Amino acid sequence: MQKSLMSKLIGGVAGLAMMSGVAVAQDKVDVVHWWTSGGEAAALNVLKGNLEKEGVTWNDVPIAGGAGAQAMTALRAMVTAGNVPTAVQMLGFDITDWAEQGVVADLNEIGAEEKWDDVVPAALQKFAKYEDKWIAAPVNVHSVNWIWVNKAAMDKIGVTEAPTTMDELFAMLDKAKEAGLIPLAQGGQPWQEATMFDSVVIATNGLDFYKKAFIDLDESAINSPEMTKAFENLVKLASYADPAMSGREWNLATAMVVKGDALLQVMGDWAKGEFNAAEKKPGTDFMCFRFPGTQGNVVFNSDMFVLFEVGEERRPAQAKLASAVLDPAFQSTFNVVKGSVPARTDVPDTDFDECGKKGMADLKEANEKGTLVGSLAQGYGQPTAIKNAYYDVVTNVFHGQMTAADAPAALAEAINAAK
Ligand code: BGC
């Protein structure tokens, strides 16, 4: 009798635990991402808040490191261990890689119901779909070819206009140096240097050259005197950074510009999220200019949430997440905070500041004119192995371990080896 009561009790407790376990799983999303800076966390809170309103609990799995290399390593370990997340922030070719492994969820039903085909730009659909099926929900469009300038520092050195060529940029950096400022706020990590080099290549040799070298992988462009010239410009830029740059995180470099210790940073528009978080205003506290010599071009990346194939009980919350990400109102609120622009073409620019409005107009124009191109450094040019080969050569040149003259041949060799 006692025994049977006990087993009933145990059964009851286990049943309750199971029920609550199911309830938790149904209402919870486990999300891997690398949004750990102040501005990034503020943007992510918009999504968390919206989901919480729908009764979904957010289990945060943050893995710091721009461009997501560390997050991708951690993800591989998680999936191998059978610990599959609900959703993962991902870029470009990494998305295709995971889709090829057959472990991502099929979002076609939601995509069709919400007509994603009609509103997500084609350049993004190329990565958000695999074999014609939606597998990822794009959150934003970032672009890397920007410079972020402290306004007071700009006034101090007597510069009134945006620099439009590399020479004008160098002249501006020289003035900052003479005025005792750190001219270039730089984080010393390979992905940051490569992100800057994307813009340098276009500024030095034009967009067609960039496409030939980095999208078509034409060796006559990769290993060329023009590429040497681009590396020479990179070396020159490196000379304007302070000696403490090694290993510095990108947001700490942004903070140097926010405070006015440094004149400017070359960085994707996630940097604006840091100005936002510090309550700084464009036009008054800081300026956003296209990287000189890249006006009219948009070198993009887009953060997407890839949803993984999960058990039945986790799917409703997963679907709510996908839907929340593509919601037009969310796309506006989130991207205003994040510094990026919406991944939908039908979101008004009303709530965006002047940098955001410019970002949206530039994207539209570049899309129409064919001057929208994927960032190699940010995973939208080539698969990871080639991107990493690019990082290696660029970082060696940036830190004086390889000459600009030797770099093009080394880059061609490294890319060939990674193919
Ligand atoms: C992502 C941004 C992020 C940045 C720095 C980029 O790869 O696309 O969303 O803010 O890394 O963490």
Residues whose N, C-alpha, C, O or C-beta is under 5 A from the ligand:
A	BS01	BGC	W34 G65 G66 A67 G68 W270 D303
